[in-house]
Amino acid sequence: METRPQLRQRLLLMNPSSGVQQSATIVSAKKSREGGFSVAFEFDSPTPKLWALVFPPDDWRNVPS
């Protein structure tokens, strides 16, 4: 972010591809080397479809090669 947000400030994140939205709260904001601020946030509730990631089924196993 270009401007420093306040701790505990609320955000609304949106994936522009899917339109899925999720609210979050800022928990940290630190000046980055590139300019601006690196921001850490915590989601208010789980929203697995926000990033459109696909997880393997529960019955898949990790088999050593």
C-alpha contacts under 8 A as a table, 3 or more apart, distances in Angstrom:
res1	aa1	res2	aa2	distance
1	M	4	R	6.98
1	M	36	G	5.39
1	M	37	F	5.11
1	M	38	S	6.69
1	M	39	V	7.27
2	E	35	G	7.40
2	E	36	G	4.23
2	E	37	F	6.17
3	T	36	G	6.39
3	T	37	F	6.95
4	R	29	A	6.79
4	R	36	G	7.44
4	R	37	F	6.16
5	P	9	Q	6.82
5	P	26	I	7.76
5	P	29	A	6.80
6	Q	9	Q	5.34
6	Q	26	I	7.38
6	Q	29	A	7.79
7	L	25	T	7.94
7	L	26	I	5.45
7	L	27	V	5.64
7	L	28	S	6.27
7	L	29	A	7.32
8	R	25	T	5.39
8	R	26	I	4.98
8	R	27	V	6.01
9	Q	25	T	5.69
9	Q	26	I	5.44
10	R	23	S	7.11
10	R	24	A	5.81
10	R	25	T	4.59
10	R	26	I	6.43
11	L	23	S	5.62
11	L	24	A	5.15
11	L	25	T	6.01
11	L	26	I	7.34
12	L	21	Q	6.69
12	L	22	Q	5.73
12	L	23	S	4.42
12	L	24	A	6.30
13	L	21	Q	5.56
13	L	22	Q	5.33
13	L	23	S	6.14
13	L	24	A	7.41
14	M	19	G	6.19
14	M	20	V	5.68
14	M	21	Q	4.33
14	M	22	Q	6.52
14	M	50	L	7.39
15	N	18	S	5.64
15	N	19	G	5.38
15	N	20	V	5.56
15	N	21	Q	6.59
15	N	50	L	6.15
15	N	51	W	6.68
16	P	19	G	5.18
16	P	20	V	7.61
18	S	50	L	7.73
18	S	52	A	7.65
20	V	49	K	7.27
20	V	50	L	5.53
21	Q	50	L	6.73
22	Q	43	F	7.12
22	Q	44	D	7.64
22	Q	45	S	7.93
22	Q	47	T	6.92
22	Q	50	L	7.23
23	S	43	F	6.14
23	S	44	D	5.87
23	S	45	S	7.93
24	A	41	F	6.19
24	A	42	E	5.34
24	A	43	F	4.17
24	A	44	D	5.13
25	T	41	F	5.37
25	T	42	E	5.35
25	T	43	F	6.52
25	T	44	D	7.09
26	I	29	A	7.54
26	I	39	V	7.03
26	I	40	A	5.96
26	I	41	F	4.22
26	I	42	E	6.46
27	V	39	V	7.79
27	V	40	A	5.67
27	V	41	F	5.17
27	V	42	E	6.72
28	S	39	V	5.73
28	S	40	A	5.01
28	S	41	F	6.89
29	A	37	F	6.08
29	A	38	S	5.64
29	A	39	V	4.48
29	A	40	A	6.38
30	K	37	F	5.34
30	K	38	S	5.31
30	K	39	V	6.62
31	K	35	G	6.86
31	K	36	G	6.05
31	K	37	F	4.47
31	K	38	S	6.25
32	S	35	G	5.35
32	S	36	G	5.88
32	S	37	F	5.15
32	S	38	S	5.73
43	F	46	P	6.77
47	T	50	L	5.75
48	P	51	W	7.01
48	P	52	A	7.44
48	P	53	L	7.53
49	K	52	A	4.87
49	K	53	L	6.75
56	P	60	W	6.64
57	P	60	W	5.72
